[in-house]
Amino acid sequence: QTSYRCESLVVATGGLSIPTLGASGFGYELAQQFGHTLVATDASLVPFTFTDKTGELIRTLAGISLPMIASNERISFKLPLL
């Protein structure tokens, strides 16, 4: 068995938003086991799911992006919008 010591550790475990891709609450459970306090989660970045004719129409737009600038009072990003 190998042991490691560190000052900080990041455990990238994904999230709860797409369980069909294997996402789970493992990261939250792990944090709780080490005594961390968790903040209640809420949906934010979740996939759109389309079917039938809407799905066909949306699929034709895959990979298309437009130049855009997103900004608020503090910061601005100039990136393509998908």
Secondary structure, 3 states (H helix, E strand, C coil): CCCCCCCCCCCCCCCCCCHHHCCCCHHHHHHHHCCCCCCCCCCCCCCCCCCHHHHHHHHCCCCCCEEEEEECCCCEEEEEEC
